[in-house]
């Protein structure tokens, strides 16, 4: 059952592409077989993926 969030309440959305923006955010697109991540400070986009 879903209820409306109270005004001023805090919440987190996971795996929502439109919500990407802060370091550490990520989105897994299973249909496309891709993972989109916003790098943490000091990380480089491609070279830190293992």
N, C-alpha and C positions, 0 to 999 in steps of 0.2 A: 504494500500500500504506500503510495506517495503522498506527501503532504507539502504544502507550500513552505518555503524557507522564511523565517521571520526577518523583518527588516533589520539590517545591521549584523546578521549572522554571518559566520565565515564558513566556507566550504571549499572543497577541492574537486576538480573534475579531472579524471584520468582518461587518457587515450582519446582526446578531443583535439583534432587538428587545428581548429580555429582558436583554441586556447593556448597554443604554443607561444612562448615568449620569454620565459625565465630560464636561466641556465639549469640544466638537468631535466627539463621537460622533454617528453618524447611522445611519438605517435607511431603505432604499428598498423600499417595498412595491409591486412592479410590478403585481400583480393589482389593487390598489386605486388605483394611479396616484398614490401619495402619497410624500412624503419627510418623515421625522421627524428633527429635529436638536436636539441639546442645545447651546444657544448658548455661544460663548466669552465670557470676561469682557468686559464693555463692549458686547456686541452686544444688540440688542433683537430679540425673537422675529420680528415680522413686518416691521418697517421696514427691516431690513438685508438682506432677501431681494431679489435682483435677478436 
